[in-house]
Amino acid sequence: MRSTDPVAARTQVIRHWPSEEAREWTERFLEKTCNDPEVLAVVAFGSAVRRVSYSADLDLLYIYRSEDPRVDSPPLDIDVRGYDQAGVEERIEAGHDLLCWTLRYGRVICEREGFWTDLQSRWLRRLPMPSAERAEERAARSRKLYEDLHAAGDADAAAEQWLSWLTHQARAALIRAGVFPASRPELPEQLRAVGEISLAEALDAALTARQSGSPVG
Protein backbone atom coordinates (compact mmCIF):
# COMPACT_ATOMS: atom_id res chain seq x y z
CA MET A 1 0.00 0.00 0.00
CA ARG A 2 1.46 3.36 -1.02
CA SER A 3 1.63 5.33 2.20
CA THR A 4 4.23 6.63 4.62
CA ASP A 5 4.32 6.32 8.39
CA PRO A 6 3.54 8.00 10.67
CA VAL A 7 -0.21 8.32 10.10
CA ALA A 8 0.18 12.11 9.96
CA ALA A 9 1.88 11.73 6.57
CA ARG A 10 -1.24 10.03 5.22
CA THR A 11 -3.53 12.81 6.34
CA GLN A 12 -1.56 15.74 4.95
CA VAL A 13 -4.00 15.96 2.01
CA ILE A 14 -6.73 16.98 4.49
CA ARG A 15 -6.65 20.77 4.76
CA HIS A 16 -9.47 21.24 7.27
CA TRP A 17 -10.42 19.06 10.24
CA PRO A 18 -14.00 19.60 11.41
CA SER A 19 -13.10 18.51 14.95
CA GLU A 20 -10.39 16.85 17.00
CA GLU A 21 -12.67 13.81 17.32
CA ALA A 22 -12.79 13.60 13.52
CA ARG A 23 -9.00 13.68 13.32
CA GLU A 24 -8.55 10.95 15.93
CA TRP A 25 -11.20 8.70 14.34
CA THR A 26 -9.68 9.17 10.88
CA GLU A 27 -6.21 8.26 12.10
CA ARG A 28 -7.56 4.99 13.55
CA PHE A 29 -9.58 4.33 10.39
CA LEU A 30 -6.55 4.83 8.15
CA GLU A 31 -4.30 2.72 10.33
CA LYS A 32 -6.73 -0.14 9.74
CA THR A 33 -7.79 0.35 6.13
CA CYS A 34 -4.47 1.42 4.63
CA ASN A 35 -2.92 -1.78 5.98
CA ASP A 36 -5.78 -4.04 4.93
CA PRO A 37 -4.78 -6.10 1.84
CA GLU A 38 -8.41 -6.11 0.68
CA VAL A 39 -8.65 -2.29 0.59
CA LEU A 40 -7.47 -0.95 -2.76
CA ALA A 41 -7.73 2.78 -2.07
CA VAL A 42 -8.80 5.35 0.50
CA VAL A 43 -9.62 8.82 -0.84
CA ALA A 44 -10.62 12.05 0.91
CA PHE A 45 -13.00 14.37 -0.92
CA GLY A 46 -15.25 17.35 -0.32
CA SER A 47 -14.45 20.77 1.05
CA ALA A 48 -12.00 19.35 3.62
CA VAL A 49 -9.43 18.79 0.86
CA ARG A 50 -10.17 21.93 -1.16
CA ARG A 51 -8.66 25.43 -0.95
CA VAL A 52 -11.55 26.92 1.00
CA SER A 53 -11.65 28.75 4.31
CA TYR A 54 -13.98 26.40 6.17
CA SER A 55 -15.25 22.84 6.16
CA ALA A 56 -17.96 21.50 8.46
CA ASP A 57 -17.30 17.84 7.72
CA LEU A 58 -14.92 15.32 6.20
CA ASP A 59 -15.80 12.87 3.43
CA LEU A 60 -13.90 9.61 2.95
CA LEU A 61 -14.29 6.91 0.32
CA TYR A 62 -12.68 3.50 0.15
CA ILE A 63 -12.63 0.80 -2.52
CA TYR A 64 -12.36 -2.83 -1.46
CA ARG A 65 -12.26 -6.25 -3.06
CA SER A 66 -13.80 -9.40 -1.67
CA GLU A 67 -15.51 -8.47 1.62
CA ASP A 68 -16.28 -4.99 2.90
CA PRO A 69 -14.02 -4.41 5.93
CA ARG A 70 -15.69 -3.68 9.24
CA VAL A 71 -15.56 0.07 9.87
CA ASP A 72 -16.31 1.58 13.27
CA SER A 73 -19.14 4.10 13.34
CA PRO A 74 -17.70 7.54 12.54
CA PRO A 75 -18.51 10.78 14.39
CA LEU A 76 -21.30 12.93 12.99
CA ASP A 77 -18.90 15.20 11.09
CA ILE A 78 -17.43 12.34 9.03
CA ASP A 79 -19.15 10.59 6.13
CA VAL A 80 -17.59 7.31 4.96
CA ARG A 81 -18.60 5.43 1.82
CA GLY A 82 -17.28 2.04 0.71
CA TYR A 83 -17.60 0.49 -2.76
CA ASP A 84 -16.80 -2.96 -4.08
CA GLN A 85 -14.17 -2.86 -6.81
CA ALA A 86 -16.31 -5.13 -8.97
CA GLY A 87 -18.97 -2.49 -9.59
CA VAL A 88 -16.95 0.73 -9.52
CA GLU A 89 -16.37 1.29 -13.23
CA GLU A 90 -19.97 0.43 -14.09
CA ARG A 91 -21.11 3.03 -11.57
CA ILE A 92 -18.74 5.64 -13.00
CA GLU A 93 -19.93 4.98 -16.54
CA ALA A 94 -23.52 5.47 -15.32
CA GLY A 95 -22.60 8.89 -13.91
CA HIS A 96 -22.46 8.02 -10.20
CA ASP A 97 -22.27 11.47 -8.60
CA LEU A 98 -20.01 10.68 -5.69
CA LEU A 99 -17.52 8.49 -7.55
CA CYS A 100 -17.26 10.93 -10.46
CA TRP A 101 -16.82 13.87 -8.09
CA THR A 102 -14.14 12.03 -6.12
CA LEU A 103 -12.24 11.09 -9.26
CA ARG A 104 -12.22 14.74 -10.33
CA TYR A 105 -11.61 16.49 -7.02
CA GLY A 106 -10.60 13.89 -4.41
CA ARG A 107 -7.16 13.36 -2.90
CA VAL A 108 -5.86 9.83 -2.54
CA ILE A 109 -4.60 8.98 0.93
CA CYS A 110 -3.35 5.47 0.23
CA GLU A 111 -3.73 2.93 -2.54
CA ARG A 112 -2.70 -0.59 -3.37
CA GLU A 113 -1.16 -1.57 -6.71
CA GLY A 114 -1.76 1.95 -8.04
CA PHE A 115 -5.50 1.25 -8.17
CA TRP A 116 -6.81 4.81 -7.79
CA THR A 117 -4.08 6.38 -9.92
CA ASP A 118 -4.89 3.96 -12.75
CA LEU A 119 -8.63 4.55 -12.39
CA GLN A 120 -8.11 8.32 -12.61
CA SER A 121 -5.83 8.09 -15.61
CA ARG A 122 -8.43 6.10 -17.56
CA TRP A 123 -11.54 8.07 -16.57
CA LEU A 124 -10.63 11.65 -15.73
CA ARG A 125 -10.93 13.04 -19.26
CA ARG A 126 -14.19 11.25 -20.00
CA LEU A 127 -16.15 11.50 -16.78
CA PRO A 128 -19.88 11.86 -17.42
CA MET A 129 -21.58 15.00 -16.12
CA PRO A 130 -23.76 14.41 -13.03
CA SER A 131 -27.52 14.34 -13.56
CA ALA A 132 -29.30 17.70 -13.22
CA GLU A 133 -32.60 15.86 -12.86
CA ARG A 134 -31.26 13.85 -9.93
CA ALA A 135 -30.01 17.04 -8.27
CA GLU A 136 -33.43 18.63 -8.72
CA GLU A 137 -35.13 15.58 -7.20
CA ARG A 138 -32.85 15.83 -4.17
CA ALA A 139 -33.57 19.55 -3.95
CA ALA A 140 -37.30 18.86 -3.89
CA ARG A 141 -36.89 16.32 -1.07
CA SER A 142 -34.75 18.74 0.94
CA ARG A 143 -37.26 21.54 0.45
CA LYS A 144 -40.10 19.33 1.68
CA LEU A 145 -38.07 18.28 4.73
CA TYR A 146 -37.21 21.91 5.41
CA GLU A 147 -40.88 22.91 5.35
CA ASP A 148 -41.86 20.04 7.65
CA LEU A 149 -39.07 20.73 10.15
CA HIS A 150 -39.67 24.47 10.06
CA ALA A 151 -43.35 23.90 10.79
CA ALA A 152 -42.41 21.59 13.68
CA GLY A 153 -40.18 24.28 15.17
CA ASP A 154 -36.90 22.36 14.79
CA ALA A 155 -34.79 25.33 13.69
CA ASP A 156 -31.39 23.60 13.57
CA ALA A 157 -32.56 20.65 11.49
CA ALA A 158 -34.57 22.98 9.25
CA ALA A 159 -31.48 25.11 8.65
CA GLU A 160 -29.53 22.06 7.49
CA GLN A 161 -32.28 21.15 5.02
CA TRP A 162 -32.45 24.75 3.77
CA LEU A 163 -28.72 24.60 3.04
CA SER A 164 -29.15 21.19 1.43
CA TRP A 165 -31.95 22.54 -0.79
CA LEU A 166 -29.83 25.47 -1.96
CA THR A 167 -26.84 23.18 -2.55
CA HIS A 168 -28.80 20.79 -4.77
CA GLN A 169 -30.37 23.75 -6.60
CA ALA A 170 -26.89 25.14 -7.20
CA ARG A 171 -25.57 21.84 -8.51
CA ALA A 172 -28.51 21.44 -10.86
CA ALA A 173 -28.03 24.97 -12.23
CA LEU A 174 -24.31 24.42 -12.80
CA ILE A 175 -24.79 21.06 -14.48
CA ARG A 176 -27.36 22.57 -16.84
CA ALA A 177 -24.80 25.29 -17.62
CA GLY A 178 -22.22 22.62 -18.47
CA VAL A 179 -20.11 23.21 -15.34
CA PHE A 180 -19.00 20.33 -13.10
CA PRO A 181 -19.91 21.40 -9.54
CA ALA A 182 -17.02 21.77 -7.10
CA SER A 183 -17.26 21.54 -3.29
CA ARG A 184 -20.09 23.35 -1.54
CA PRO A 185 -18.09 26.42 -0.41
CA GLU A 186 -16.96 26.88 -4.03
CA LEU A 187 -20.45 26.76 -5.53
CA PRO A 188 -21.33 30.46 -5.07
CA GLU A 189 -18.32 31.55 -7.13
CA GLN A 190 -19.18 29.00 -9.82
CA LEU A 191 -22.79 30.23 -9.84
CA ARG A 192 -21.73 33.85 -10.31
CA ALA A 193 -19.57 32.81 -13.25
CA VAL A 194 -22.64 31.43 -15.06
CA GLY A 195 -24.92 34.33 -14.14
CA GLU A 196 -26.85 32.69 -11.28
CA ILE A 197 -26.35 35.68 -8.98
CA SER A 198 -29.45 35.36 -6.78
CA LEU A 199 -28.84 31.69 -6.07
CA ALA A 200 -25.17 32.41 -5.36
CA GLU A 201 -26.09 35.08 -2.81
CA ALA A 202 -28.66 32.84 -1.12
CA LEU A 203 -26.18 29.98 -0.81
CA ASP A 204 -23.45 32.33 0.41
CA ALA A 205 -25.80 33.62 3.11
CA ALA A 206 -26.75 30.09 4.21
CA LEU A 207 -23.10 29.00 4.38
CA THR A 208 -22.16 32.08 6.40
CA ALA A 209 -25.08 31.50 8.77
CA ARG A 210 -24.10 27.87 9.27
CA GLN A 211 -20.50 28.82 10.08
CA SER A 212 -21.58 31.51 12.54
CA GLY A 213 -24.43 29.51 14.05
CA SER A 214 -27.07 32.03 12.97
CA PRO A 215 -30.57 30.93 11.85
CA VAL A 216 -31.23 30.62 8.12
CA GLY A 217 -34.21 29.96 5.87
C-alpha positions, -999 to +999 in steps of 0.1 A: +000+000+000+015+034-010+016+053+022+042+066+046+043+063+084+035+080+107-002+083+101+002+121+100+019+117+066-012+100+052-035+128+063-016+157+049-040+160+020-067+170+045-067+208+048-095+212+073-104+191+102-140+196+114-131+185+150-104+168+170-127+138+173-128+136+135-090+137+133-086+110+159-112+087+143-097+092+109-062+083+121-076+050+135-096+043+104-065+048+081-043+027+103-067-001+097-078+003+061-045+014+046-029-018+060-058-040+049-048-061+018-084-061+007-086-023+006-075-009-028-077+028-021-088+053+005-096+088-008-106+121+009-130+144-009-153+173-003-144+208+010-120+194+036-094+188+009-102+219-012-087+254-010-115+269+010-116+288+043-140+264+062-153+228+062-180+215+085-173+178+077-149+153+062-158+129+034-139+096+030-143+069+003-127+035+002-126+008-025-124-028-015-123-063-031-138-094-017-155-085+016-163-050+029-140-044+059-157-037+092-156+001+099-163+016+133-191+041+133-177+075+125-185+108+144-213+129+130-189+152+111-174+123+090-192+106+061-176+073+050-186+054+018-173+020+007-176+005-028-168-030-041-142-029-068-163-051-090-190-025-096-169+007-095-164+013-132-200+004-141-211+030-116-187+056-130-199+050-165-235+055-153-226+089-139-225+080-102-223+115-086-200+107-057-175+085-075-173+109-105-168+139-081-141+120-061-122+111-093-122+147-103-116+165-070-106+139-044-072+134-029-059+098-025-046+090+009-034+055+002-037+029-025-027-006-034-012-016-067-018+019-080-055+012-082-068+048-078-041+064-099-049+040-127-086+046-124-081+083-126-058+081-156-084+061-176-115+081-166-106+117-157-109+130-193-142+113-200-161+115-168-199+119-174-216+150-161-238+144-130-275+143-136-293+177-132-326+159-129-313+139-099-300+170-083-334+186-087-351+156-072-328+158-042-336+196-040-373+189-039-369+163-011-348+187+009-373+215+004-401+193+017-381+183+047-372+219+054-409+229+054-419+200+077-391+207+102-397+245+101-434+239+108-424+216+137-402+243+152-369+224+148-348+253+137-314+236+136-326+207+115-346+230+093-315+251+086-295+221+075-323+212+050-325+248+038-287+246+030-291+212+014-319+225-008-298+255-020-268+232-026-288+208-048-304+237-066-269+251-072-256+218-085-285+214-109-280+250-122-243+244-128-248+211-145-274+226-168-248+253-176-222+226-185-201+232-153-190+203-131-199+214-095-170+218-071-173+215-033-201+233-015-181+264-004-170+269-040-205+268-055-213+305-051-183+315-071-192+290-098-228+302-098-217+338-103-196+328-132-226+314-151-249+343-141-268+327-113-264+357-090-294+354-068-288+317-061-252+324-054-261+351-028-287+328-011-262+300-008-235+323+004-258+336+031-267+301+042-231+290+044-222+321+064-251+315+088-241+279+093-205+288+101-216+315+125-244+295+140-271+320+130-306+309+119-312+306+081-342+300+059 
